[in-house]
Amino acid sequence: MNLNQHPNQPSQPSISVQGLTKRFGAFTAVDGVSFEVQPGEVIGYLGPNGSGKTTTIRMLCGLLHPSAGNIQVLGVDVVRNPEGAKPYIGYMSQKFALYNDLTVIENLEFYAGVYELPRDVEQRRLQEVLKMAGLENRPKTPAIQLSGGWRQRLALGCALLHHPRLLFLDEPTSGVDPIARREFWDLIYELAYGGTTIFVTTHYMDEAEHCGRVAFMNRGHLLAYDTPHALKEKYLQGAAWNLAVTPLLEAVELLSTLAGIAQARLEGDRAHVIVEPGHWTPETLTTRLTAQGLSVTSVETVEATLEDVFTLLAHAQQ
């Protein structure tokens, strides 16, 4: 492996996918997906469990052969040459294969051997990765003794040892506490700032706000792909309100039936609604709910979120 060369050219997308499809018997897990990722981008590939995220990422990494479609990763035709891009990419799976009976440094040394790092490069990269992951004071800690957040840091370090230009992260913060999630995203920002292209799958909608562009997957289909701001501008043109109303479940059910309400759902102890332009004011909506025997305490204007975008798109798909 020559670590000083990789096939990507500045003018080429890091990833280019056209009509990507994967079938498992009669079940289509990914259906005609097309998109491009530019060098240095942080892409969020979002959707619920079973939407096709992991299947897509495994095809991009050359681990799973597509049923149809074309894949270019760092200028390599992955369909024809699934091994061609592997020296230049990093992949952190949902359940990364850390060895519990090995220490932090022993896990890193193992993966340095897998990536065939030259001896002079290996020692430097081990120290760089330990520092990047914040593990420089824990090199002799057995992996089994690490908390979920620290295990994810170690797994990320293992995926970065060979200095990949493109990093795939498959639900890297699943099962990790909120503080560890935020710290993990700080690491992602640092990598992107250094020029690494990052493709991250997640089902946490709040994490989408951290991405340069977001792809929404549902039932194997790519529903939308753009910046968070552009997605909200395109699909959420009305107001977003949170209503303090009782009884709450009855209110959400009623709101869902009203013309001019694009969506209504529970959000904590509030009814969250997206109102189409020109249909309702807080006063007229309060009057309507009160006439139905509901008690409205407040109507608060809130910022629409990417979860609102996904909910609208998913409902339109049904």
PAFI-934075 format. One line per 5 residues: number of its first residue (from 1); for each residue z, y, x negated of N, C-alpha, C. Coordinates in steps of 0.05 Angstrom, whole numbers, padded with zeros to 5 digits. Atoms other than C-alpha are relative to their C-alpha. Example, Ala and Ser with C-alpha at 12.3 -4.5 7.8 and 13.67 -1.06 7.14 Angstrom:
2
1> 00000:-00024:-00018:00156:-00090:-00246:00000:00024:-00018 | -00001:-00024:00016:00143:-00021:-00273:00014:00022:00015
% end
This chain:
318
1> 00000:-00024:-00017:00000:00000:00000:00000:00025:-00018 | 00001:-00026:00014:-00019:00069:-00027:00013:00021:00017 | -00015:-00019:-00017:00033:00118:-00001:-00011:00028:-00003 | 00011:-00027:00003:-00007:00177:-00025:-00025:00005:00015 | 00024:-00002:-00015:-00066:00164:00020:00005:-00009:00028
6> 00001:00010:-00027:-00075:00157:00094:-00027:00009:00013 | 00027:-00005:-00010:-00139:00156:00136:-00003:00024:00018 | 00002:-00022:-00018:-00123:00216:00179:-00012:00024:-00013 | 00011:-00025:00010:-00164:00279:00169:00010:00023:00018 | -00012:-00022:-00016:-00139:00348:00192:-00015:00006:00025
11> 00015:-00006:-00023:-00196:00355:00241:00001:-00022:00022 | -00001:00023:-00019:-00182:00288:00275:00026:00000:00015 | -00025:00005:-00014:-00132:00275:00330:00016:-00023:-00014 | -00016:00022:00010:-00074:00231:00307:-00004:-00025:00018 | 00005:00022:-00019:-00086:00189:00370:-00022:00009:00019
16> 00020:-00005:-00020:-00147:00185:00414:-00004:-00026:00016 | 00001:00023:-00018:-00148:00138:00474:-00019:00005:00023 | 00018:-00002:-00023:-00203:00127:00525:00000:-00026:00016 | 00002:00023:-00018:-00198:00081:00585:00018:-00023:-00007 | -00018:00022:00009:-00139:00041:00557:00011:-00015:00023
21> -00008:00018:-00022:-00124:-00018:00602:00013:-00025:-00012 | -00012:00026:00008:-00078:-00078:00595:00008:-00015:00026 | -00006:00017:-00022:-00076:-00135:00645:00016:-00025:-00010 | -00014:00025:00004:-00027:-00193:00647:-00005:-00017:00024 | 00009:00015:-00023:-00061:-00242:00693:-00010:00019:00022
26> 00009:-00017:-00022:-00069:-00208:00761:00014:00027:-00001 | -00015:-00025:00001:-00020:-00152:00741:-00011:00019:-00021 | 00010:-00020:00018:-00047:-00088:00710:00023:00018:-00008 | -00023:-00015:00010:00007:-00057:00667:-00008:00029:-00008 | 00011:-00026:00007:-00036:00001:00641:-00028:00001:00010
31> 00025:00000:-00015:-00096:00024:00681:-00017:00025:-00007 | 00020:-00021:00006:-00152:00067:00650:00012:00026:-00011 | -00014:-00023:00011:-00108:00114:00610:-00016:00013:-00023 | 00014:-00015:00021:-00141:00169:00567:00016:00025:-00008 | -00013:-00024:00010:-00109:00223:00523:-00005:00002:-00030
36> 00001:-00005:00029:-00108:00254:00454:00026:00013:-00009 | -00023:-00012:00012:-00051:00273:00408:-00008:00013:-00026 | 00008:-00014:00024:-00061:00326:00354:00021:-00003:-00022 | -00019:00002:00022:-00029:00324:00285:00023:00019:00003 | -00023:-00016:-00001:00042:00350:00284:00012:00005:00027
41> -00011:-00003:-00027:00053:00346:00359:00024:-00019:00005 | -00021:00018:-00011:00115:00318:00394:-00008:-00005:00029 | 00010:00008:-00026:00090:00280:00454:00021:-00016:00014 | -00018:00015:-00016:00136:00256:00509:-00016:-00017:00020 | 00014:00019:-00017:00109:00194:00545:00021:-00010:00020
46> -00022:00004:-00019:00152:00192:00608:-00008:-00016:00024 | 00004:00015:-00025:00161:00148:00668:00023:-00019:00004 | -00022:00019:-00005:00209:00099:00701:-00005:-00026:-00015 | 00003:00027:00012:00221:00029:00674:-00022:-00015:00015 | 00022:00015:-00012:00160:-00014:00686:-00025:00016:00005
51> 00023:-00018:-00005:00111:00045:00687:-00023:-00005:-00019 | 00021:00005:00019:00071:00020:00627:00004:00014:-00027 | -00005:-00015:00025:00103:00061:00571:00000:-00018:-00025 | -00002:00017:00023:00122:00005:00524:-00026:-00015:-00005 | 00026:00014:00004:00057:-00033:00536:-00020:00019:-00014
56> 00018:-00019:00014:00019:00030:00516:00006:00003:-00029 | -00008:-00004:00028:00058:00041:00453:-00005:-00024:-00018 | 00005:00024:00015:00051:-00031:00432:-00030:-00003:-00006 | 00029:00000:00005:-00025:-00026:00440:-00008:00021:-00022 | 00006:-00021:00020:-00026:00039:00399:00007:-00009:-00028
61> -00010:00010:00026:00012:00004:00343:-00015:-00025:-00009 | 00015:00024:00008:-00037:-00055:00342:00016:-00025:00004 | -00016:00024:-00004:00017:-00103:00366:-00009:-00015:00025 | 00010:00012:-00025:-00018:-00118:00433:-00029:00008:00004 | 00029:-00005:-00003:-00092:-00125:00444:-00006:00010:00029
66> 00006:-00010:-00027:-00119:-00083:00502:-00020:-00018:00015 | 00020:00014:-00016:-00158:-00114:00559:-00026:00016:00001 | 00024:-00017:00001:-00206:-00054:00557:00008:00027:-00012 | -00005:-00027:00010:-00213:00015:00527:-00002:00002:-00031 | 00002:-00006:00029:-00216:00048:00458:00025:00014:-00010
71> -00023:-00013:00013:-00160:00068:00411:-00006:00008:-00028 | 00002:-00010:00027:-00165:00111:00349:00028:00010:-00008 | -00026:-00009:00010:-00100:00120:00310:-00004:00007:-00029 | 00004:-00010:00027:-00104:00163:00247:-00027:-00007:-00010 | 00027:00005:00007:-00178:00152:00247:-00008:-00029:-00002
76> 00006:00029:00001:-00173:00076:00251:-00005:-00010:00028 | 00005:00013:-00026:-00204:00036:00307:00019:-00024:00002 | -00021:00020:-00001:-00142:-00003:00326:-00009:-00025:00016 | 00009:00023:-00015:-00179:-00049:00375:-00014:-00019:-00020 | 00015:00017:00019:-00225:-00075:00319:00017:-00007:-00024
81> -00016:00004:00024:-00175:-00068:00263:00029:00007:00005 | -00028:-00006:-00008:-00103:-00073:00289:00019:00004:-00024 | -00017:-00003:00023:-00075:-00076:00219:-00005:00026:-00016 | 00009:-00022:00017:-00112:-00015:00192:00018:00024:-00001 | -00017:-00024:00000:-00064:00040:00213:00029:-00005:-00006
86> -00028:00006:00002:00001:00003:00204:00014:00011:-00025 | -00014:-00011:00023:00016:00026:00133:00007:00030:00003 | -00003:-00029:-00003:00014:00098:00158:00016:00009:00024 | -00015:-00006:-00024:00055:00093:00222:00028:-00012:-00002 | -00027:00011:-00003:00129:00082:00237:00004:-00007:00029
91> -00004:00009:-00028:00152:00045:00299:00029:-00008:00003 | -00027:00006:-00007:00222:00044:00327:00000:-00010:00029 | 00001:00012:-00027:00226:-00004:00386:00025:00004:00015 | -00023:-00003:-00017:00274:-00004:00444:00024:-00014:-00011 | -00022:00015:00013:00316:-00057:00409:-00008:-00006:-00028
96> 00010:00002:00028:00302:-00044:00336:00016:-00022:-00014 | -00011:00024:00012:00315:-00105:00293:00018:00007:-00024 | -00020:-00003:00021:00376:-00083:00254:00014:-00027:-00004 | -00014:00025:00006:00414:-00139:00220:00030:00007:-00001 | -00028:-00007:-00003:00486:-00135:00242:00018:-00008:-00023
101> -00016:00009:00022:00513:-00174:00183:-00006:00013:-00026 | 00006:-00016:00024:00481:-00127:00133:00012:00028:00003 | -00010:-00027:-00001:00508:-00059:00114:-00023:00019:00004 | 00020:-00021:-00004:00472:00007:00125:-00020:-00001:-00023 | 00018:-00001:00022:00443:00007:00055:-00016:-00026:-00003
106> 00014:00025:00002:00425:-00067:00057:-00022:-00002:00021 | 00021:-00001:-00020:00386:-00057:00122:-00023:00017:-00011 | 00021:-00018:00011:00348:00001:00089:-00015:-00014:-00022 | 00013:00014:00022:00335:-00040:00027:-00019:-00023:00010 | 00017:00021:-00011:00308:-00097:00069:-00027:00011:00010
111> 00025:-00012:-00010:00258:-00052:00104:-00017:00013:-00022 | 00015:-00010:00023:00239:-00020:00038:-00017:-00022:-00012 | 00016:00023:00009:00218:-00089:00017:-00022:-00007:00019 | 00021:00006:-00020:00180:-00100:00082:-00024:00019:-00004 | 00021:-00021:00003:00141:-00035:00069:-00011:00000:-00029
116> 00010:00003:00028:00131:-00056:-00005:00001:00027:-00015 | -00003:-00025:00015:00158:00010:-00032:00003:-00006:-00030 | -00003:00003:00029:00150:00015:-00108:00029:00006:-00007 | -00028:-00003:00008:00218:00012:-00144:00008:00029:-00004 | -00007:-00028:00005:00215:00084:-00167:00000:00017:00025
121> 00000:-00014:-00026:00198:00108:-00097:00023:-00009:00018 | -00020:00011:-00018:00248:00062:-00063:00027:00014:-00003 | -00027:-00012:00004:00312:00091:-00094:00000:00029:00010 | 00001:-00027:-00010:00290:00162:-00079:00000:00001:00030 | 00002:00000:-00029:00271:00146:-00007:00026:-00009:00013
126> -00025:00009:-00012:00336:00109:00006:00020:00022:00001 | -00019:-00023:00000:00376:00170:-00014:-00009:00022:00020 | 00010:-00020:-00019:00331:00217:00026:00005:-00008:00029 | -00003:00009:-00027:00335:00174:00088:00030:00000:00008 | -00029:-00001:-00005:00411:00166:00083:00009:00028:00007
131> -00008:-00028:-00005:00418:00241:00079:-00012:00010:00026 | 00013:-00009:-00024:00368:00254:00135:00015:-00010:00025 | -00013:00012:-00022:00404:00206:00181:00030:00006:00002 | -00028:-00006:00001:00473:00232:00162:00017:-00024:-00007 | -00014:00025:00007:00493:00164:00135:00008:-00002:-00029
136> -00005:00001:00029:00504:00183:00063:00029:-00008:-00007 | -00028:00008:00004:00579:00171:00071:00007:-00028:00012 | -00005:00026:-00013:00570:00103:00106:-00019:-00022:-00011 | 00019:00019:00009:00524:00063:00061:00010:-00029:00000 | -00010:00028:00001:00570:00002:00058:00012:-00009:00026
141> -00010:00008:-00026:00588:00002:00132:-00018:-00021:00012 | 00017:00019:-00014:00564:-00061:00167:-00013:00011:00025 | 00014:-00011:-00023:00512:-00045:00220:00015:-00006:00026 | -00013:00007:-00025:00553:-00081:00273:00023:00018:00006 | -00022:-00018:-00004:00609:-00030:00263:-00009:00028:00008
146> 00010:-00027:-00007:00565:00030:00279:-00001:00003:00030 | 00003:-00007:-00029:00567:00064:00347:-00030:00001:00007 | 00028:-00001:-00009:00503:00067:00389:-00016:00022:-00013 | 00015:-00023:00012:00484:00136:00363:-00006:-00004:-00029 | 00005:00004:00029:00493:00117:00290:-00019:-00023:-00005
151> 00020:00022:00002:00455:00052:00300:-00028:00011:00003 | 00026:-00012:-00004:00397:00093:00327:-00009:00016:-00024 | 00007:-00015:00024:00400:00138:00266:-00009:-00019:-00022 | 00008:00020:00020:00397:00077:00221:-00027:-00012:00006 | 00025:00011:-00008:00340:00048:00260:-00023:00020:-00005
156> 00020:-00021:00006:00302:00114:00254:-00005:00001:-00030 | 00003:-00001:00029:00315:00115:00180:-00017:-00023:-00011 | 00016:00023:00008:00286:00045:00173:-00029:00004:00006 | 00028:-00005:-00008:00223:00067:00210:-00013:00022:-00017 | 00010:-00022:00015:00216:00127:00163:-00002:-00004:-00030
161> -00002:00005:00028:00225:00095:00096:-00026:00004:-00015 | 00026:-00002:00014:00151:00093:00079:-00014:00026:00005 | 00010:-00028:-00005:00142:00166:00100:-00025:00000:00017 | 00024:00001:-00018:00094:00154:00159:-00008:00027:00010 | 00010:-00026:-00011:00050:00210:00184:00002:-00001:00031
166> -00002:00003:-00029:00056:00183:00256:00023:-00018:00006 | -00024:00015:-00006:00121:00159:00286:00001:-00006:00030 | -00003:00009:-00027:00127:00119:00350:00029:-00007:00006 | -00027:00005:-00008:00195:00120:00384:00001:-00010:00028 | 00001:00011:-00027:00203:00074:00444:00028:00001:00012
171> -00025:-00004:-00013:00261:00099:00486:00023:00000:-00020 | -00019:00001:00022:00302:00116:00424:00028:00008:00008 | -00027:-00009:-00007:00361:00147:00462:00011:-00016:00024 | -00009:00016:-00022:00368:00094:00516:00028:-00012:-00006 | -00027:00011:00004:00442:00076:00524:00017:00016:-00019
176> -00014:-00016:00019:00464:00131:00477:00014:00023:00015 | -00014:-00021:-00014:00516:00183:00497:-00014:00027:-00003 | 00014:-00026:00000:00494:00256:00511:00001:00014:-00026 | -00002:-00014:00026:00519:00284:00445:-00018:-00013:-00020 | 00018:00014:00019:00484:00230:00405:-00029:00004:00006
181> 00027:-00006:-00008:00421:00242:00445:-00009:00027:-00011 | 00007:-00027:00010:00422:00316:00428:-00004:00000:-00030 | 00002:00001:00030:00434:00301:00354:-00025:-00015:-00008 | 00024:00015:00007:00378:00250:00354:-00025:00018:00003 | 00022:-00019:-00004:00330:00303:00382:-00001:00021:-00022
186> 00000:-00018:00023:00351:00350:00327:-00015:-00012:-00024 | 00014:00014:00022:00327:00298:00277:-00030:-00001:00006 | 00028:00000:-00007:00261:00293:00315:-00013:00027:-00005 | 00011:-00027:00005:00251:00368:00311:-00004:00004:-00030 | 00003:-00003:00029:00263:00366:00236:-00024:-00015:-00011
191> 00023:00016:00008:00211:00311:00227:-00026:00014:00008 | 00024:-00014:-00009:00160:00349:00269:-00005:00025:-00016 | 00003:-00024:00016:00173:00413:00231:-00012:-00006:-00028 | 00011:00008:00025:00157:00374:00168:-00028:-00011:00001 | 00028:00008:-00004:00089:00354:00197:-00004:-00028:00011
196> 00003:00027:-00012:00103:00285:00226:-00009:00003:00029 | 00007:00002:-00028:00067:00270:00291:00018:-00020:00013 | -00020:00017:-00012:00116:00240:00340:-00008:-00006:00029 | 00007:00009:-00027:00101:00199:00402:00025:-00015:00010 | -00026:00011:-00009:00165:00185:00441:-00001:-00007:00030
201> -00001:00008:-00027:00173:00145:00505:00029:00003:00010 | -00027:-00004:-00011:00233:00159:00551:-00002:-00001:00030 | -00002:-00003:-00029:00255:00155:00623:00019:00022:00007 | -00017:-00023:-00004:00301:00215:00614:-00017:00025:00004 | 00017:-00023:-00005:00266:00273:00648:00008:00025:-00015
206> -00009:-00024:00014:00309:00325:00614:-00010:00001:-00029 | 00010:00000:00027:00283:00302:00546:-00029:00010:-00001 | 00027:-00010:-00001:00213:00321:00568:-00002:00029:-00008 | 00000:-00029:00006:00232:00394:00561:-00001:00005:-00030 | 00000:-00003:00030:00239:00382:00485:-00028:-00005:-00012
211> 00025:00009:00010:00167:00359:00478:-00021:00022:00001 | 00022:-00019:-00001:00105:00399:00461:-00018:-00004:00024 | 00015:00008:-00024:00065:00361:00513:00013:-00025:00012 | -00013:00022:-00015:00086:00311:00566:-00022:-00015:00015 | 00017:00017:-00016:00049:00252:00596:00018:-00014:00020
216> -00015:00013:-00021:00075:00225:00662:-00014:-00026:00008 | 00010:00026:-00008:00064:00150:00674:00015:-00010:00024 | -00012:00014:-00023:00076:00113:00739:-00018:-00022:00009 | 00015:00023:-00009:00053:00044:00760:-00025:-00004:-00017 | 00023:00004:00017:00007:00040:00700:-00020:00022:-00002
221> 00020:-00022:-00001:-00029:00105:00715:00012:00025:-00014 | -00008:-00025:00012:-00027:00170:00675:-00004:00021:00022 | 00001:-00019:-00022:-00010:00222:00729:-00007:00028:-00009 | 00005:-00027:00010:-00012:00285:00686:00007:00001:-00029 | -00004:-00003:00029:-00013:00308:00614:-00004:00029:-00008
226> 00002:-00028:00007:00002:00379:00591:00027:00009:-00011 | -00025:-00011:00009:00056:00425:00564:00020:00001:00024 | -00019:-00003:-00022:00121:00429:00605:-00005:00025:00017 | 00005:-00025:-00015:00106:00501:00624:-00025:-00002:00017 | 00025:00002:-00016:00034:00486:00646:00003:-00019:00023
231> -00004:00019:-00022:00056:00426:00688:00016:00013:00023 | -00016:-00014:-00021:00108:00468:00725:-00017:00022:00014 | 00017:-00021:-00012:00058:00525:00735:-00020:-00012:00019 | 00021:00011:-00016:00006:00478:00763:00010:-00013:00025 | -00009:00016:-00023:00048:00434:00809:00023:00011:00015
236> -00023:-00011:-00014:00108:00476:00827:-00004:00030:00005 | 00007:-00028:-00005:00081:00540:00856:00019:00014:00020 | -00019:-00011:-00019:00136:00550:00908:00028:00003:-00013 | -00028:-00004:00009:00211:00564:00903:00015:-00026:-00001 | -00018:00023:00002:00264:00514:00883:00028:00009:00009
241> -00027:-00008:-00010:00331:00517:00921:00018:-00024:00000 | -00021:00020:-00004:00396:00479:00920:00017:00009:00024 | -00014:-00006:-00025:00430:00477:00988:00027:-00014:00000 | -00025:00012:-00006:00504:00465:00999:00001:-00003:00030 | 00004:00005:-00029:00499:00432:01067:00014:-00027:00007
246> -00012:00024:-00010:00536:00380:01107:-00008:-00006:00029 | -00002:00023:00018:00527:00325:01125:-00025:-00002:-00018 | 00021:-00003:00021:00486:00319:01061:-00024:-00019:00004 | 00023:00019:-00003:00445:00256:01073:-00017:00007:00024 | 00015:-00008:-00024:00425:00278:01143:-00018:00024:-00007
251> 00015:-00024:00007:00403:00345:01114:-00025:-00007:-00017 | 00023:00008:00016:00359:00313:01061:-00022:-00014:00016 | 00019:00013:-00018:00327:00268:01113:-00015:00019:00017 | 00013:-00020:-00017:00313:00327:01159:-00019:00017:-00016 | 00017:-00017:00017:00286:00371:01102:-00025:-00014:-00008
256> 00024:00015:00008:00238:00316:01082:-00021:00000:00021 | 00019:00001:-00022:00205:00320:01150:-00012:00027:00007 | 00009:-00026:-00008:00195:00395:01153:-00026:00008:-00014 | 00024:-00011:00012:00127:00426:01142:00007:00023:-00019 | -00006:-00021:00019:00127:00471:01081:00021:-00007:-00020
261> -00019:00010:00021:00179:00430:01043:-00015:-00021:-00016 | 00015:00018:00016:00142:00398:00986:00015:-00025:-00008 | -00017:00023:00005:00200:00353:00969:00029:00007:00005 | -00029:-00003:-00004:00274:00344:00985:00013:-00025:-00011 | -00015:00022:00011:00323:00301:00947:00028:00008:-00006
266> -00028:-00005:00008:00396:00294:00928:00001:00009:-00029 | -00005:-00008:00028:00419:00330:00866:00030:00006:-00001 | -00029:-00003:00000:00494:00319:00857:00010:00002:00029 | -00010:-00005:-00027:00529:00347:00918:-00017:00021:00015 | 00018:-00020:-00012:00469:00391:00937:-00025:-00014:00010
271> 00027:00008:-00008:00403:00382:00973:-00019:00018:-00015 | 00019:-00015:00017:00348:00402:00925:-00027:-00001:00014 | 00026:-00002:-00013:00283:00427:00956:-00019:00017:-00016 | 00022:-00016:00010:00216:00452:00932:-00014:00010:00025 | 00011:-00012:-00023:00189:00501:00983:-00028:00011:-00006
276> 00028:-00010:00004:00114:00514:00989:-00001:00030:00006 | 00002:-00029:-00004:00094:00587:00984:-00005:00008:00028 | 00005:-00012:-00026:00098:00628:01048:00010:-00015:00024 | -00009:00016:-00023:00134:00577:01091:00029:00006:00009 | -00028:-00003:-00007:00209:00588:01089:00013:00022:-00017
281> -00018:-00017:00015:00261:00639:01069:00027:-00014:00002 | -00027:00012:-00003:00334:00620:01057:00012:00004:00028 | -00011:-00006:-00026:00351:00653:01123:-00013:-00017:00022 | 00013:00016:-00021:00298:00617:01165:00007:-00029:-00003 | -00007:00028:00004:00314:00550:01133:00029:-00005:00009
286> -00028:00003:-00009:00389:00560:01145:00001:-00001:00030 | 00001:00000:-00029:00374:00577:01218:-00009:-00026:00011 | 00012:00026:-00009:00332:00514:01226:00021:-00022:-00003 | -00020:00022:00005:00386:00469:01196:00024:00003:00018 | -00023:-00005:-00018:00442:00502:01236:-00007:-00009:00028
291> 00009:00007:-00027:00402:00491:01300:00001:-00030:00004 | -00001:00029:-00001:00403:00417:01283:00028:-00011:-00003 | -00027:00008:00001:00478:00416:01279:00011:-00004:-00028 | -00009:00002:00027:00483:00420:01203:00014:00026:-00009 | -00015:-00023:00009:00530:00467:01166:-00010:00008:-00028
296> 00011:-00009:00026:00498:00508:01109:00019:00020:-00011 | -00019:-00018:00013:00547:00540:01061:-00014:00020:-00018 | 00014:-00017:00019:00498:00568:01010:-00028:-00010:-00005 | 00027:00007:00010:00425:00569:00988:-00004:00015:-00026 | 00001:-00012:00027:00418:00580:00913:-00028:-00005:-00012
301> 00026:00003:00014:00352:00593:00877:00005:-00011:-00028 | -00003:00014:00026:00346:00547:00816:-00027:-00002:-00013 | 00024:00004:00015:00295:00534:00762:-00012:-00028:00006 | 00013:00026:-00004:00245:00479:00778:-00001:-00015:-00026 | -00001:00017:00023:00245:00421:00730:-00024:-00019:-00001
306> 00021:00020:00002:00197:00369:00704:00006:-00024:00017 | -00006:00021:-00020:00234:00319:00747:-00012:00006:00027 | 00013:-00008:-00025:00208:00359:00806:-00030:-00006:-00001 | 00028:00006:00003:00138:00353:00778:-00006:-00030:00003 | 00005:00029:-00001:00143:00278:00769:00004:-00011:00029
311> -00005:00009:-00028:00173:00268:00839:-00023:00006:00018 | 00023:-00008:-00017:00116:00306:00871:-00024:-00018:-00006 | 00023:00016:00008:00063:00268:00831:00004:-00029:00009 | -00005:00028:-00008:00096:00200:00845:-00003:-00004:00030 | 00002:00002:-00029:00100:00214:00920:-00030:00002:00008
316> 00028:-00003:-00006:00027:00236:00920:-00016:-00026:-00006 | 00014:00025:00008:00008:00169:00887:00004:-00021:00021 | -00007:00021:-00019:00040:00129:00943:-00021:-00002:00023
% end
